[in-house]
Amino acid sequence: MFSGCSGEGAQTSYTRHVTSPSVRRVGLLGGTFDPPHFGHLAMADAVMSQLGLDEVRFVVAHEPWQKVGERVVTDSAIRQAMTTAMVNGRPGLSVDDQEIRRQGLTYTVDTLEATKAADPSIEMFLIVGADTAERIHTWHRLSDVLRLSTLVIVNRSSDIVSVPSAVQGVRHEVVTMDPVHVSSSDIRTAVATGASIGAMTLPAVQAIIAQHHLYEVVS
């Protein structure tokens, strides 16, 4: 498991309040993962440790509707391969490819409904960064998203997180982690300019980037 992810003042333990010990608490961390990096691992680790989750699933988007037209997104099969390489061998982490298999535009509510239908016994935690939470009022069928899951807002900076009005009054958690100063766009820019990405993502991910000649032109 990626270490060094508990922020100052963050929870160090979590007492489970469930009606049955058989209930699995599953986090869903969706994203384009183009490419995945150490910040994604740190976020998953922080949420697992602070909320006592049994598992975090990295849900690779097929065609994220909010990014259509912004830039050319790497083929979903390659992004899935990079994400799988990143979580391989890390306890409690897995990759969920249902959005890729479903094809079409990616909506979180569809993923939540399908996940619950496949295993009605699990308790779902939808993991988002604080920046994403600020735009959550624009999400498709937001009321159903919040009904089906507990929203987990991850604070990745030293700033105080304000809970969006759309989330107030519904189940939510705020998790604080140490900042990890890396983004997917940082990696894409570094590759295009010939800079090292060794401090940003795992060697297995770097190998796939090199194999497919990804990000050699700034996008």
C-alpha positions as CSV (number, residue, x, y, z in Angstrom):
1,M,0.0,0.0,0.0
2,F,1.2,3.5,-0.8
3,S,2.4,5.1,2.4
4,G,2.7,8.6,3.8
5,C,-0.9,9.6,3.0
6,S,-2.4,10.7,6.3
7,G,-2.6,14.5,6.5
8,E,-2.0,16.5,9.6
9,G,-5.1,16.6,11.7
10,A,-6.6,13.7,9.7
11,Q,-8.4,10.8,11.3
12,T,-6.0,7.9,12.1
13,S,-8.6,5.3,12.8
14,Y,-12.3,4.7,12.1
15,T,-14.9,2.9,14.2
16,R,-17.2,0.9,12.0
17,H,-20.9,1.4,12.6
18,V,-22.7,-1.3,10.6
19,T,-25.6,-3.6,11.4
20,S,-23.8,-6.7,10.2
21,P,-20.2,-7.7,10.2
22,S,-20.7,-9.2,6.7
23,V,-21.3,-5.8,5.1
24,R,-18.4,-4.9,2.8
25,R,-17.5,-1.2,2.6
26,V,-16.4,-0.5,-0.9
27,G,-14.9,2.7,-2.2
28,L,-15.4,3.7,-5.9
29,L,-12.7,6.0,-7.3
30,G,-13.6,7.0,-10.8
31,G,-11.5,8.8,-13.3
32,T,-10.0,9.0,-16.7
33,F,-6.6,7.8,-15.3
34,D,-4.7,9.3,-18.3
35,P,-2.3,8.3,-16.9
36,P,-2.7,7.1,-13.3
37,H,-0.2,8.4,-10.8
38,F,1.0,8.4,-7.2
39,G,-1.7,10.9,-6.2
40,H,-4.4,8.4,-7.1
41,L,-2.7,5.8,-4.9
42,A,-2.4,8.2,-2.1
43,M,-6.1,9.2,-2.3
44,A,-7.2,5.5,-2.2
45,D,-4.9,4.8,0.7
46,A,-6.1,7.8,2.8
47,V,-9.7,6.9,2.3
48,M,-9.2,3.2,3.1
49,S,-7.3,3.9,6.3
50,Q,-9.5,6.8,7.6
51,L,-12.9,5.3,6.8
52,G,-12.1,1.6,7.4
53,L,-13.0,0.5,3.9
54,D,-12.5,-3.1,2.8
55,E,-11.7,-2.2,-0.8
56,V,-11.2,0.6,-3.2
57,R,-12.0,0.0,-6.9
58,F,-10.5,2.2,-9.5
59,V,-13.3,2.7,-12.1
60,V,-11.8,3.6,-15.4
61,A,-14.1,5.9,-17.5
62,H,-14.8,4.9,-21.0
63,E,-15.8,8.3,-22.4
64,P,-16.2,10.8,-19.6
65,W,-19.1,13.1,-20.6
66,Q,-17.6,16.2,-18.9
67,K,-14.3,15.9,-20.8
68,V,-15.8,15.3,-24.3
69,G,-14.2,17.9,-26.6
70,E,-11.5,19.0,-24.2
71,R,-8.7,16.9,-25.6
72,V,-8.1,13.5,-27.2
73,V,-8.3,10.9,-24.4
74,T,-6.1,7.8,-24.6
75,D,-7.8,4.6,-25.7
76,S,-9.7,3.1,-22.7
77,A,-8.1,-0.3,-23.0
78,I,-4.6,1.3,-22.6
79,R,-5.8,3.4,-19.6
80,Q,-7.2,0.3,-18.1
81,A,-3.9,-1.5,-18.6
82,M,-2.0,1.4,-16.9
83,T,-4.4,1.5,-14.0
84,T,-4.2,-2.3,-13.5
85,A,-0.4,-2.1,-13.6
86,M,-0.5,0.6,-10.9
87,V,-2.7,-1.3,-8.4
88,N,-1.3,-4.8,-9.1
89,G,-0.3,-6.5,-5.9
90,R,-1.6,-3.7,-3.6
91,P,-4.0,-5.2,-1.0
92,G,-7.5,-3.9,-1.1
93,L,-7.1,-2.1,-4.5
94,S,-8.6,-3.3,-7.8
95,V,-9.7,-2.1,-11.2
96,D,-13.3,-2.0,-12.3
97,D,-13.8,-2.0,-16.1
98,Q,-17.6,-2.0,-16.2
99,E,-17.8,1.5,-17.8
100,I,-15.4,0.4,-20.5
101,R,-17.5,-2.8,-21.1
102,R,-20.7,-0.7,-21.1
103,Q,-19.3,1.7,-23.8
104,G,-20.8,5.1,-24.5
105,L,-20.7,8.1,-22.3
106,T,-19.8,7.5,-18.7
107,Y,-22.3,8.5,-16.0
108,T,-21.5,7.8,-12.3
109,V,-25.1,6.9,-11.5
110,D,-25.1,4.1,-14.0
111,T,-22.0,2.6,-12.4
112,L,-23.5,2.9,-8.9
113,E,-26.7,1.2,-9.9
114,A,-24.9,-1.6,-11.7
115,T,-22.5,-2.1,-8.8
116,K,-25.4,-2.3,-6.3
117,A,-27.3,-4.7,-8.6
118,A,-24.3,-7.0,-8.8
119,D,-23.9,-7.1,-5.0
120,P,-26.8,-5.6,-3.0
121,S,-25.0,-6.3,0.3
122,I,-22.2,-3.8,-0.1
123,E,-22.1,-0.3,1.2
124,M,-20.8,2.1,-1.4
125,F,-18.5,5.1,-0.9
126,L,-18.0,7.4,-3.9
127,I,-14.6,9.1,-3.7
128,V,-14.0,12.5,-5.3
129,G,-11.5,15.3,-4.9
130,A,-12.6,18.6,-3.4
131,D,-12.3,20.2,-6.8
132,T,-14.7,17.7,-8.3
133,A,-17.1,18.1,-5.4
134,E,-17.4,21.8,-6.2
135,R,-18.9,20.8,-9.6
136,I,-21.1,18.0,-8.3
137,H,-24.3,20.0,-8.8
138,T,-23.8,19.5,-12.6
139,W,-23.8,15.7,-12.3
140,H,-26.4,13.6,-14.1
141,R,-29.1,12.4,-11.7
142,L,-27.3,13.7,-8.7
143,S,-30.1,12.9,-6.3
144,D,-29.7,9.2,-7.2
145,V,-25.9,9.4,-6.9
146,L,-26.3,10.7,-3.3
147,R,-29.0,8.2,-2.5
148,L,-27.0,5.2,-3.6
149,S,-23.6,6.1,-2.0
150,T,-21.9,8.0,0.8
151,L,-19.9,10.8,-0.9
152,V,-16.3,11.0,0.2
153,I,-14.7,14.4,-0.4
154,V,-10.9,14.2,-0.3
155,N,-9.0,17.3,0.7
156,R,-5.7,17.1,-1.2
157,S,-4.3,20.5,0.1
158,S,-3.9,22.4,3.3
159,D,-7.0,24.5,2.5
160,I,-10.2,24.1,4.5
161,V,-12.8,22.2,2.5
162,S,-16.3,23.7,2.3
163,V,-19.0,21.1,1.7
164,P,-21.0,22.1,-1.4
165,S,-24.6,23.0,-0.7
166,A,-25.8,20.2,-3.0
167,V,-24.2,17.7,-0.5
168,Q,-25.3,19.2,2.8
169,G,-27.9,17.1,4.5
170,V,-26.9,13.9,2.8
171,R,-24.4,11.2,3.8
172,H,-20.9,12.4,3.3
173,E,-17.4,12.2,4.7
174,V,-14.4,14.5,4.4
175,V,-11.0,12.9,4.3
176,T,-7.8,14.9,4.6
177,M,-4.5,13.7,3.1
178,D,-1.0,15.1,2.7
179,P,-0.7,16.9,-0.7
180,V,0.8,14.9,-3.5
181,H,2.0,17.4,-6.1
182,V,1.4,15.5,-9.3
183,S,-1.4,15.4,-11.9
184,S,-2.0,13.5,-15.1
185,S,-1.5,16.7,-17.1
186,D,1.9,17.1,-15.4
187,I,2.9,13.7,-16.6
188,R,1.6,14.3,-20.1
189,T,3.5,17.6,-20.3
190,A,6.7,16.0,-18.9
191,V,6.7,13.2,-21.4
192,A,6.1,15.7,-24.3
193,T,9.1,17.8,-23.2
194,G,11.4,14.8,-22.5
195,A,11.4,15.3,-18.7
196,S,11.5,12.5,-16.2
197,I,8.3,11.1,-14.7
198,G,10.0,8.7,-12.3
199,A,8.8,10.7,-9.3
200,M,5.2,10.8,-10.6
201,T,4.1,7.3,-11.4
202,L,5.2,3.6,-11.1
203,P,7.8,2.0,-13.5
204,A,5.1,-0.4,-14.7
205,V,3.0,2.6,-15.8
206,Q,6.0,4.3,-17.3
207,A,6.7,1.2,-19.4
208,I,3.2,1.2,-20.9
209,I,3.5,4.9,-21.7
210,A,6.8,4.2,-23.5
211,Q,5.5,1.1,-25.3
212,H,2.6,3.0,-26.8
213,H,4.4,6.3,-27.3
214,L,1.8,8.1,-25.3
215,Y,1.8,11.9,-24.6
216,E,4.7,12.6,-26.9
217,V,2.8,15.6,-28.2
218,V,1.2,18.0,-25.7
219,S,-2.6,17.6,-25.6
